[in-house]
Amino acid sequence: MRFIDFSILFSLCIGSLNAQLNAPHKEGDGLPGSDFADMPKTPNSIRVDHDGTMEMNSKKGTLLFIGKVNVKGDNGVELKASRVSVNTQKETALLTGQVSVRQKATTHHDGAIKPGIQMFADRVSLDGKKKVITLTGNVSIYQGATLHRSQRAIYDYGNRYLDTRGLASGLGPILLESDRFTAIERNGKKILIGENANITTHDVSEPNFWLRSDRTTIYPDERIIFKNLRIYAGDTAIFWLPYLSQPLDSDLGYHFIPGARSNWGFFLLNRYGIMLGGVKDEETGARNDAWLLSQWNFDIRSRRGLGVGVDLFDMRLDDNPNLGWLKFYYLNDMDASLERSAEPRGYVNEDRWKLELKHRADLREQGEQRTYLDFDITALSDRFFLEDFEPGTFKIDPNPNNEVGIFHRHPSFLGGIFTRLRLNDFHQTDTRLPELFIDQVKRPIFGSQILHEGSTSWGVYDEYLADFEKNNLRAEAALLPALHPRKTEIMGLLADRGYTRFHTFHEFTAPLNAGSKIVVVPRAGFGHTRYSNMDGSSNFDRTYFSAGVDTSMKFSRAYPEVVNKKWGVEGLLHVFQPYINFSQLSTNDLDSSFSGIETLTASTRPRPLEAGHFTATDDLMDWSIIRFGARNHLMTKRDGDTHQWLVMDTYTDLFLNDPEFDRNVSNLYNDITWSPLPWMQLELETQFPIASSNSDFREFAGNIKFMPSDALELTFGYRQLNNHPILEDSNQITTRAYCRISESWGLGFYQRWELDNGTLAVQQYSVYHDFDSWTASLGLLIRDNNDDQDEIGLMLNFTLKNFPSVSMPLTVDSE
């Protein structure tokens, strides 16, 4: 069969050739009638393979190929077309008819990967001498995730260099048009440069916004640099900047926040972030290995004036959100008397400023050991600065500490020396000048079953009232009779409180498994503290002995038949863990000549039972406490794993010796977390008295978040505190909701009610609108400060939602 097929094919070819040779033709025509010896030879830079017809012109040195034609050039470039004309003398080729061009990725001799490229066009011209390809007509170019479209493009396949004019490009969702577009490589990274370029992410025939600039440089996955930037909404210019480096990172680039507040007036907060450090590339202007994020602030407030500042972040410490920055801010306040609360201010200097340094410098690192220097400094111009200009920080940390220390971390301990400074004399502050410490982790002793953990410290401690409080107390005392009780109390508050203190405490535990379901852990510890006056005139010693035992049992039972898809149950496993913990501490009381500095703060939660974990060293007192409790876990299957469907911890303390309120029995505590569904979670903490005592207070704190539908998200919170011996009563409700009314509109609100006095303390209302590629929101804030004047804020927010991770150009935070 093979021989028959071959003979038929051979006969057909000979017959076709004879017909062409016998046909009439003119001198200079193609193959028919020509001598094969005169056929031009294709150059080495243009190699042709085809399965169709070929015509030649020996005088002009041209070859015409029609059919499925493959052309191979130098540097691995391959072209395909249905019609190819080759000029063998000039080493050029013209390709038409569904032309495609491909050059595969290669690895450079230095190890750098040269990316591949694939191009399509109606017409392609190839110059084998210059190694240049010119594409015209419906040009599409693919480079990785980047798509370029144009009517004309030039590609230097010898140097893998793309140069275009009138190009529209797409990098992911980013679309770009330019008069001239260039793609270059630096350090293995592709850089795109467009002249007279327009950028948008609104992928429709008539985008509703454009970012236009004289020169646009795109660093994929990093940043976009604009020179002479204009922002257009449709055909209307709405914003201009001479230069903008907008990274694909919300920390960098330009951001501004417009709005209005009662104590600020109308405001416009401006921030521009750029990277510093590293080595500058002279051609691209980029900084390689930049490590310092700088954010420059220029704020305008109609009632307060101009504020300027800079925030510097060490990105090498980016894994720790609490470290690695230096911030400075200054404002010459036009009216420093404007307040957010009813607290009287008196005189406040118009020069308002803040200097903040939170940084860690590694000194030595070897294996798992590390030595480092820590700075935690916040210096303020006055005690109202945070309240006035950083209310979010003020709510969390109104009186920041100032500490500097050297620390050494070892797998078995943490040690160091640090000092706590008094930089803000308008705050009550305790100091360490200095403190040395070592904290030892729980570890076996010589490989035995006995575990040891301990802590030791020595320091020079003092505590200072705020200067304005001292002045007020002195003024009050000056008006009182010599033997008045209040005057004696004031003199005690004004007395020096400083001392040196050595403290050490060590605890030993020995976990025992009394059975497969019972765990018993006995504990014993001892400690010593020595106090000395600053002048060494008086000393006092305290000794501690502690003992205790922690016992627990665990029972479990599976209920595979319990299935309820509606409440997210796919079988249940119930784990029940009752426990009893006993703790005894014996010590002598602190001498009255020493005033404690590290003391307890008021709380509704129970104190820790381990003396070694008790941070209020100066308030260690005799106690004898038994804690009874039980933990319940309900677990189910979810996404191939175990899910905690319900967790409840119920416990109470029995006091043989109460160190705080002379109680016999504490409240009954319940801590509950219920997560039945991905869109629903309940957290609940309750406590109430179960026996008459001197501290019969009640607390209820709950929060539930759920989404009854895809368009509605609700959060409700409630907290009630009654009859606490120290803390003020509270009866508070919080509500938060977001509702998507349609594809374009949404509403949100937040409220906090104080039911004791019927006050709506905080109100926030927001309206959101989706303008396809833009989103906008308008927010209103009303805060009742329990005085004659409410605080009102109006915030406006615009966001380019389609610009991935660019946060360009606006963002808003109500605080």
TAPE-V370734 format. One record per pair of residues at least 12 apart in sequence whose C-alpha atoms are under 8 Angstrom apart, sorted by sequence separation. I is the first residue (numbers start at 1). J is the second residue. If there is no record, write none. Layout:
# TAPE-V370734
I_J + I_J
This chain:
# TAPE-V370734
20_32 + 21_33 + 53_65 + 54_66 + 68_80 + 69_81 + 83_95 + 84_96 + 104_116 + 105_117 + 123_135 + 124_136 + 138_150 + 139_151 + 152_164 + 153_165 + 166_178 + 167_179 + 181_193 + 182_194 + 198_210 + 199_211 + 214_226 + 215_227 + 228_240 + 229_241 + 256_268 + 257_269 + 275_287 + 277_289 + 278_290 + 296_308 + 297_309 + 313_325 + 336_348 + 360_372 + 361_373 + 386_398 + 405_417 + 406_418 + 419_431 + 420_432 + 421_433 + 441_453 + 442_454 + 509_521 + 510_522 + 529_541 + 530_542 + 559_571 + 560_572 + 633_645 + 634_646 + 653_665 + 654_666 + 671_683 + 672_684 + 686_698 + 687_699 + 703_715 + 704_716 + 719_731 + 720_732 + 736_748 + 737_749 + 750_762 + 751_763 + 766_778 + 767_779 + 780_792 + 781_793 + 798_810 + 799_811 + 20_33 + 52_65 + 53_66 + 68_81 + 69_82 + 82_95 + 83_96 + 103_116 + 104_117 + 122_135 + 123_136 + 137_150 + 138_151 + 139_152 + 152_165 + 165_178 + 166_179 + 167_180 + 181_194 + 198_211 + 199_212 + 213_226 + 214_227 + 215_228 + 228_241 + 229_242 + 256_269 + 257_270 + 277_290 + 278_291 + 296_309 + 297_310 + 312_325 + 313_326 + 336_349 + 360_373 + 361_374 + 405_418 + 419_432 + 420_433 + 440_453 + 441_454 + 477_490 + 509_522 + 510_523 + 528_541 + 529_542 + 558_571 + 559_572 + 560_573 + 633_646 + 634_647 + 652_665 + 653_666 + 671_684 + 672_685 + 686_699 + 687_700 + 703_716 + 704_717 + 718_731 + 719_732 + 736_749 + 737_750 + 750_763 + 751_764 + 766_779 + 780_793 + 781_794 + 797_810 + 798_811 + 52_66 + 53_67 + 67_81 + 68_82 + 69_83 + 81_95 + 82_96 + 83_97 + 102_116 + 103_117 + 121_135 + 122_136 + 123_137 + 137_151 + 138_152 + 139_153 + 150_164 + 152_166 + 153_167 + 165_179 + 166_180 + 167_181 + 180_194 + 181_195 + 198_212 + 213_227 + 214_228 + 227_241 + 228_242 + 229_243 + 256_270 + 276_290 + 277_291 + 296_310 + 297_311 + 311_325 + 312_326 + 336_350 + 360_374 + 404_418 + 405_419 + 418_432 + 419_433 + 420_434 + 439_453 + 440_454 + 477_491 + 509_523 + 528_542 + 529_543 + 558_572 + 559_573 + 632_646 + 633_647 + 652_666 + 653_667 + 670_684 + 671_685 + 685_699 + 686_700 + 703_717 + 718_732 + 719_733 + 735_749 + 736_750 + 749_763 + 750_764 + 765_779 + 766_780 + 780_794 + 797_811 + 50_65 + 52_67 + 67_82 + 68_83 + 69_84 + 81_96 + 82_97 + 102_117 + 103_118 + 120_135 + 121_136 + 122_137 + 136_151 + 137_152 + 150_165 + 151_166 + 152_167 + 164_179 + 165_180 + 166_181 + 179_194 + 180_195 + 197_212 + 198_213 + 213_228 + 214_229 + 227_242 + 228_243 + 229_244 + 255_270 + 256_271 + 275_290 + 276_291 + 277_292 + 295_310 + 296_311 + 311_326 + 312_327 + 335_350 + 359_374 + 360_375 + 403_418 + 404_419 + 418_433 + 419_434 + 439_454 + 440_455 + 508_523 + 509_524 + 528_543 + 558_573 + 559_574 + 632_647 + 633_648 + 652_667 + 653_668 + 670_685 + 671_686 + 685_700 + 686_701 + 702_717 + 703_718 + 718_733 + 735_750 + 736_751 + 749_764 + 750_765 + 764_779 + 765_780 + 779_794 + 780_795 + 797_812 + 40_56 + 50_66 + 51_67 + 52_68 + 66_82 + 67_83 + 81_97 + 82_98 + 102_118 + 121_137 + 122_138 + 135_151 + 136_152 + 150_166 + 151_167 + 164_180 + 165_181 + 178_194 + 179_195 + 180_196 + 196_212 + 197_213 + 213_229 + 227_243 + 254_270 + 255_271 + 275_291 + 276_292 + 294_310 + 295_311 + 311_327 + 334_350 + 358_374 + 359_375 + 403_419 + 404_420 + 418_434 + 419_435 + 439_455 + 474_490 + 507_523 + 508_524 + 527_543 + 528_544 + 557_573 + 558_574 + 600_616 + 609_625 + 631_647 + 632_648 + 652_668 + 669_685 + 670_686 + 684_700 + 685_701 + 701_717 + 702_718 + 717_733 + 718_734 + 734_750 + 735_751 + 749_765 + 764_780 + 765_781 + 778_794 + 779_795 + 796_812 + 39_56 + 40_57 + 50_67 + 51_68 + 52_69 + 66_83 + 81_98 + 82_99 + 101_118 + 102_119 + 121_138 + 122_139 + 135_152 + 136_153 + 150_167 + 163_180 + 164_181 + 177_194 + 178_195 + 179_196 + 196_213 + 197_214 + 212_229 + 213_230 + 226_243 + 227_244 + 254_271 + 255_272 + 275_292 + 276_293 + 294_311 + 295_312 + 310_327 + 311_328 + 333_350 + 358_375 + 359_376 + 403_420 + 417_434 + 418_435 + 438_455 + 439_456 + 473_490 + 507_524 + 508_525 + 526_543 + 527_544 + 556_573 + 557_574 + 598_615 + 599_616 + 631_648 + 632_649 + 651_668 + 652_669 + 669_686 + 670_687 + 684_701 + 685_702 + 701_718 + 702_719 + 716_733 + 717_734 + 734_751 + 735_752 + 748_765 + 749_766 + 763_780 + 764_781 + 778_795 + 779_796 + 795_812 + 39_57 + 40_58 + 50_68 + 51_69 + 65_83 + 66_84 + 80_98 + 81_99 + 100_118 + 101_119 + 120_138 + 121_139 + 134_152 + 135_153 + 149_167 + 150_168 + 163_181 + 164_182 + 178_196 + 179_197 + 195_213 + 196_214 + 197_215 + 211_229 + 212_230 + 225_243 + 226_244 + 253_271 + 254_272 + 275_293 + 276_294 + 294_312 + 309_327 + 310_328 + 332_350 + 333_351 + 357_375 + 358_376 + 402_420 + 403_421 + 417_435 + 418_436 + 437_455 + 438_456 + 507_525 + 526_544 + 527_545 + 556_574 + 557_575 + 598_616 + 599_617 + 631_649 + 650_668 + 651_669 + 669_687 + 684_702 + 700_718 + 701_719 + 716_734 + 717_735 + 733_751 + 734_752 + 747_765 + 748_766 + 763_781 + 764_782 + 778_796 + 39_58 + 50_69 + 64_83 + 65_84 + 80_99 + 81_100 + 100_119 + 101_120 + 120_139 + 121_140 + 134_153 + 135_154 + 148_167 + 149_168 + 162_181 + 163_182 + 178_197 + 195_214 + 196_215 + 197_216 + 211_230 + 212_231 + 225_244 + 226_245 + 253_272 + 254_273 + 274_293 + 275_294 + 293_312 + 294_313 + 309_328 + 310_329 + 331_350 + 332_351 + 333_352 + 357_376 + 358_377 + 401_420 + 402_421 + 417_436 + 437_456 + 438_457 + 506_525 + 507_526 + 525_544 + 526_545 + 556_575 + 598_617 + 599_618 + 600_619 + 630_649 + 631_650 + 650_669 + 651_670 + 668_687 + 669_688 + 683_702 + 684_703 + 700_719 + 701_720 + 716_735 + 733_752 + 734_753 + 747_766 + 748_767 + 762_781 + 763_782 + 777_796 + 778_797 + 795_814 + 38_58 + 49_69 + 50_70 + 64_84 + 65_85 + 79_99 + 80_100 + 100_120 + 119_139 + 120_140 + 134_154 + 148_168 + 149_169 + 162_182 + 163_183 + 177_197 + 178_198 + 195_215 + 196_216 + 211_231 + 212_232 + 225_245 + 226_246 + 252_272 + 253_273 + 273_293 + 274_294 + 292_312 + 293_313 + 309_329 + 331_351 + 332_352 + 356_376 + 357_377 + 401_421 + 402_422 + 416_436 + 417_437 + 437_457 + 505_525 + 506_526 + 525_545 + 526_546 + 555_575 + 556_576 + 598_618 + 599_619 + 629_649 + 630_650 + 649_669 + 650_670 + 667_687 + 668_688 + 682_702 + 683_703 + 699_719 + 700_720 + 715_735 + 716_736 + 732_752 + 733_753 + 747_767 + 762_782 + 763_783 + 776_796 + 777_797 + 40_61 + 48_69 + 49_70 + 64_85 + 79_100 + 80_101 + 99_120 + 100_121 + 119_140 + 120_141 + 133_154 + 134_155 + 148_169 + 161_182 + 162_183 + 176_197 + 177_198 + 194_215 + 195_216 + 210_231 + 211_232 + 224_245 + 225_246 + 252_273 + 253_274 + 273_294 + 274_295 + 292_313 + 293_314 + 308_329 + 309_330 + 330_351 + 331_352 + 356_377 + 357_378 + 402_423 + 415_436 + 416_437 + 436_457 + 437_458 + 505_526 + 506_527 + 524_545 + 525_546 + 554_575 + 555_576 + 597_618 + 598_619 + 629_650 + 630_651 + 649_670 + 650_671 + 667_688 + 668_689 + 682_703 + 683_704 + 699_720 + 700_721 + 714_735 + 715_736 + 732_753 + 733_754 + 746_767 + 747_768 + 762_783 + 776_797 + 777_798 + 40_62 + 48_70 + 49_71 + 63_85 + 64_86 + 79_101 + 98_120 + 99_121 + 119_141 + 132_154 + 133_155 + 147_169 + 148_170 + 161_183 + 162_184 + 176_198 + 177_199 + 193_215 + 194_216 + 209_231 + 210_232 + 223_245 + 224_246 + 225_247 + 251_273 + 252_274 + 273_295 + 292_314 + 293_315 + 307_329 + 308_330 + 330_352 + 331_353 + 355_377 + 356_378 + 378_400 + 415_437 + 416_438 + 435_457 + 436_458 + 505_527 + 524_546 + 525_547 + 554_576 + 555_577 + 596_618 + 629_651 + 648_670 + 649_671 + 667_689 + 668_690 + 682_704 + 698_720 + 699_721 + 714_736 + 715_737 + 732_754 + 733_755 + 745_767 + 746_768 + 761_783 + 762_784 + 776_798 + 31_54 + 40_63 + 48_71 + 62_85 + 63_86 + 78_101 + 79_102 + 98_121 + 99_122 + 118_141 + 119_142 + 132_155 + 133_156 + 146_169 + 147_170 + 161_184 + 176_199 + 193_216 + 194_217 + 209_232 + 210_233 + 223_246 + 224_247 + 252_275 + 272_295 + 273_296 + 291_314 + 292_315 + 307_330 + 308_331 + 330_353 + 355_378 + 356_379 + 378_401 + 379_402 + 415_438 + 435_458 + 436_459 + 504_527 + 505_528 + 523_546 + 524_547 + 554_577 + 596_619 + 628_651 + 629_652 + 648_671 + 649_672 + 666_689 + 667_690 + 681_704 + 682_705 + 698_721 + 699_722 + 714_737 + 731_754 + 732_755 + 745_768 + 746_769 + 761_784 + 775_798 + 776_799 + 31_55 + 47_71 + 48_72 + 62_86 + 63_87 + 77_101 + 78_102 + 98_122 + 99_123 + 117_141 + 118_142 + 132_156 + 133_157 + 146_170 + 147_171 + 175_199 + 176_200 + 193_217 + 209_233 + 210_234 + 223_247 + 224_248 + 271_295 + 272_296 + 291_315 + 307_331 + 329_353 + 330_354 + 354_378 + 355_379 + 377_401 + 378_402 + 414_438 + 415_439 + 435_459 + 470_494 + 503_527 + 504_528 + 523_547 + 524_548 + 553_577 + 554_578 + 627_651 + 628_652 + 648_672 + 666_690 + 667_691 + 680_704 + 681_705 + 697_721 + 698_722 + 713_737 + 714_738 + 730_754 + 731_755 + 732_756 + 744_768 + 745_769 + 760_784 + 761_785 + 774_798 + 775_799 + 30_55 + 31_56 + 46_71 + 47_72 + 62_87 + 63_88 + 77_102 + 78_103 + 97_122 + 99_124 + 117_142 + 118_143 + 131_156 + 132_157 + 146_171 + 174_199 + 175_200 + 192_217 + 193_218 + 208_233 + 209_234 + 222_247 + 223_248 + 271_296 + 272_297 + 291_316 + 306_331 + 307_332 + 328_353 + 329_354 + 354_379 + 355_380 + 376_401 + 377_402 + 413_438 + 414_439 + 434_459 + 435_460 + 503_528 + 504_529 + 522_547 + 523_548 + 552_577 + 553_578 + 627_652 + 628_653 + 647_672 + 648_673 + 665_690 + 666_691 + 680_705 + 681_706 + 697_722 + 698_723 + 712_737 + 713_738 + 731_756 + 744_769 + 745_770 + 759_784 + 774_799 + 775_800 + 30_56 + 31_57 + 46_72 + 47_73 + 61_87 + 62_88 + 77_103 + 96_122 + 97_123 + 117_143 + 131_157 + 132_158 + 145_171 + 146_172 + 174_200 + 175_201 + 191_217 + 192_218 + 208_234 + 222_248 + 223_249 + 271_297 + 305_331 + 306_332 + 328_354 + 329_355 + 354_380 + 376_402 + 377_403 + 413_439 + 414_440 + 433_459 + 434_460 + 502_528 + 503_529 + 522_548 + 523_549 + 552_578 + 553_579 + 583_609 + 585_611 + 627_653 + 628_654 + 646_672 + 647_673 + 665_691 + 679_705 + 680_706 + 697_723 + 698_724 + 712_738 + 713_739 + 730_756 + 744_770 + 774_800 + 775_801 + 29_56 + 30_57 + 45_72 + 46_73 + 60_87 + 61_88 + 62_89 + 76_103 + 77_104 + 96_123 + 116_143 + 117_144 + 131_158 + 145_172 + 174_201 + 175_202 + 191_218 + 192_219 + 207_234 + 221_248 + 222_249 + 270_297 + 271_298 + 305_332 + 306_333 + 327_354 + 328_355 + 353_380 + 354_381 + 376_403 + 377_404 + 413_440 + 432_459 + 433_460 + 434_461 + 502_529 + 503_530 + 522_549 + 523_550 + 552_579 + 582_609 + 583_610 + 626_653 + 627_654 + 646_673 + 647_674 + 679_706 + 680_707 + 696_723 + 697_724 + 711_738 + 712_739 + 743_770 + 744_771 + 773_800 + 774_801 + 29_57 + 30_58 + 45_73 + 46_74 + 61_89 + 75_103 + 76_104 + 95_123 + 96_124 + 115_143 + 116_144 + 173_201 + 175_203 + 191_219 + 269_297 + 270_298 + 304_332 + 305_333 + 327_355 + 328_356 + 352_380 + 353_381 + 375_403 + 376_404 + 399_427 + 401_429 + 412_440 + 413_441 + 432_460 + 433_461 + 501_529 + 502_530 + 521_549 + 522_550 + 551_579 + 552_580 + 590_618 + 625_653 + 626_654 + 646_674 + 665_693 + 679_707 + 695_723 + 696_724 + 697_725 + 711_739 + 712_740 + 744_772 + 773_801 + 774_802 + 28_57 + 44_73 + 45_74 + 94_123 + 95_124 + 115_144 + 190_219 + 191_220 + 245_274 + 269_298 + 270_299 + 304_333 + 305_334 + 326_355 + 327_356 + 352_381 + 374_403 + 375_404 + 412_441 + 431_460 + 432_461 + 465_494 + 501_530 + 502_531 + 520_549 + 521_550 + 550_579 + 551_580 + 625_654 + 626_655 + 645_674 + 646_675 + 664_693 + 667_696 + 695_724 + 711_740 + 773_802 + 28_58 + 94_124 + 95_125 + 173_203 + 190_220 + 269_299 + 304_334 + 326_356 + 327_357 + 351_381 + 352_382 + 374_404 + 375_405 + 412_442 + 431_461 + 432_462 + 501_531 + 520_550 + 521_551 + 550_580 + 551_581 + 625_655 + 626_656 + 645_675 + 646_676 + 663_693 + 695_725 + 711_741 + 28_59 + 94_125 + 268_299 + 269_300 + 303_334 + 304_335 + 325_356 + 326_357 + 354_385 + 373_404 + 374_405 + 412_443 + 430_461 + 431_462 + 500_531 + 501_532 + 519_550 + 520_551 + 550_581 + 624_655 + 625_656 + 644_675 + 645_676 + 662_693 + 663_694 + 93_125 + 94_126 + 267_299 + 268_300 + 303_335 + 304_336 + 325_357 + 326_358 + 353_385 + 373_405 + 374_406 + 430_462 + 431_463 + 499_531 + 500_532 + 519_551 + 520_552 + 549_581 + 550_582 + 589_621 + 623_655 + 624_656 + 625_657 + 662_694 + 663_695 + 92_125 + 93_126 + 267_300 + 268_301 + 324_357 + 325_358 + 326_359 + 349_382 + 352_385 + 373_406 + 374_407 + 430_463 + 464_497 + 499_532 + 500_533 + 518_551 + 519_552 + 548_581 + 549_582 + 587_620 + 588_621 + 623_656 + 624_657 + 625_658 + 661_694 + 781_814 + 92_126 + 93_127 + 267_301 + 324_358 + 325_359 + 348_382 + 372_406 + 373_407 + 429_463 + 430_464 + 463_497 + 499_533 + 500_534 + 518_552 + 519_553 + 548_582 + 549_583 + 587_621 + 588_622 + 623_657 + 624_658 + 661_695 + 92_127 + 266_301 + 267_302 + 323_358 + 324_359 + 371_406 + 372_407 + 428_463 + 429_464 + 462_497 + 463_498 + 498_533 + 499_534 + 518_553 + 548_583 + 586_621 + 587_622 + 622_657 + 623_658 + 91_127 + 92_128 + 265_301 + 266_302 + 322_358 + 323_359 + 324_360 + 371_407 + 372_408 + 428_464 + 429_465 + 462_498 + 498_534 + 517_553 + 518_554 + 547_583 + 548_584 + 585_621 + 586_622 + 622_658 + 623_659 + 91_128 + 92_129 + 264_301 + 265_302 + 266_303 + 323_360 + 371_408 + 428_465 + 429_466 + 461_498 + 462_499 + 517_554 + 546_583 + 547_584 + 585_622 + 586_623 + 622_659 + 91_129 + 264_302 + 265_303 + 370_408 + 371_409 + 427_465 + 428_466 + 460_498 + 461_499 + 517_555 + 546_584 + 547_585 + 584_622 + 585_623 + 621_659 + 264_303 + 265_304 + 369_408 + 370_409 + 427_466 + 460_499 + 461_500 + 546_585 + 584_623 + 585_624 + 263_303 + 264_304 + 369_409 + 370_410 + 426_466 + 427_467 + 460_500 + 461_501 + 545_585 + 546_586 + 583_623 + 584_624 + 252_293 + 369_410 + 425_466 + 426_467 + 459_500 + 460_501 + 544_585 + 545_586 + 583_624 + 584_625 + 368_410 + 369_411 + 382_424 + 425_467 + 426_468 + 458_500 + 459_501 + 544_586 + 545_587 + 582_624 + 583_625 + 252_295 + 317_360 + 368_411 + 381_424 + 383_426 + 458_501 + 459_502 + 544_587 + 582_625 + 583_626 + 42_86 + 251_295 + 379_423 + 380_424 + 382_426 + 383_427 + 458_502 + 543_587 + 544_588 + 582_626 + 43_88 + 46_91 + 379_424 + 457_502 + 458_503 + 542_587 + 543_588 + 581_626 + 582_627 + 42_88 + 45_91 + 46_92 + 114_160 + 456_502 + 457_503 + 542_588 + 580_626 + 581_627 + 41_88 + 46_93 + 340_387 + 456_503 + 457_504 + 542_589 + 580_627 + 581_628 + 40_88 + 43_91 + 340_388 + 456_504 + 542_590 + 580_628 + 171_220 + 339_388 + 455_504 + 456_505 + 579_628 + 580_629 + 454_504 + 455_505 + 578_628 + 579_629 + 454_505 + 455_506 + 540_591 + 578_629 + 579_630 + 454_506 + 578_630 + 453_506 + 454_507 + 577_630 + 578_631 + 74_128 + 103_157 + 452_506 + 453_507 + 576_630 + 577_631 + 73_128 + 452_507 + 453_508 + 576_631 + 577_632 + 452_508 + 576_632 + 74_131 + 451_508 + 452_509 + 575_632 + 576_633 + 450_508 + 451_509 + 574_632 + 575_633 + 450_509 + 451_510 + 574_633 + 575_634 + 450_510 + 573_633 + 574_634 + 449_510 + 450_511 + 573_634 + 574_635 + 449_511 + 572_634 + 573_635 + 531_594 + 572_635 + 573_636 + 572_636 + 546_611 + 571_636 + 572_637 + 570_636 + 571_637 + 569_636 + 570_637 + 569_637 + 570_638 + 114_188 + 112_187 + 113_188 + 263_338 + 112_188 + 263_339 + 263_340 + 77_157 + 46_128 + 75_157 + 45_128 + 75_158 + 45_129 + 74_158 + 499_594 + 604_699 + 497_594 + 497_595 + 507_612 + 506_612 + 505_612 + 569_676 + 568_676 + 567_676 + 568_677 + 567_677 + 604_724 + 602_726 + 603_727 + 263_388 + 602_727 + 463_597 + 462_597 + 461_597 + 455_612 + 454_612 + 430_597 + 392_815 + 391_815 + 390_815 + 342_785 + 341_785 + 342_786 + 340_785 + 341_786 + 342_787 + 341_787 + 340_791 + 263_791 + 262_791 + 261_791 + 262_792 + 261_792 + 262_793 + 260_792 + 261_793 + 260_793 + 261_794 + 259_793 + 260_794 + 259_794 + 260_795 + 259_795 + 258_795 + 259_796 + 257_795 + 258_796 + 257_796 + 258_797 + 257_797 + 255_807 + 255_808 + 256_809 + 257_810 + 254_808 + 255_809 + 256_810 + 257_811 + 258_812 + 250_805 + 253_808 + 254_809 + 255_810 + 256_811 + 257_812 + 248_804 + 249_805 + 250_806 + 255_811 + 256_812 + 248_805 + 249_806 + 250_807 + 248_806 + 249_807 + 247_806 + 248_807 + 246_806 + 246_808 + 209_773 + 208_773 + 202_772 + 202_773 + 201_773 + 202_802 + 201_802 + 201_803 + 173_802 + 174_803 + 173_803 + 173_804
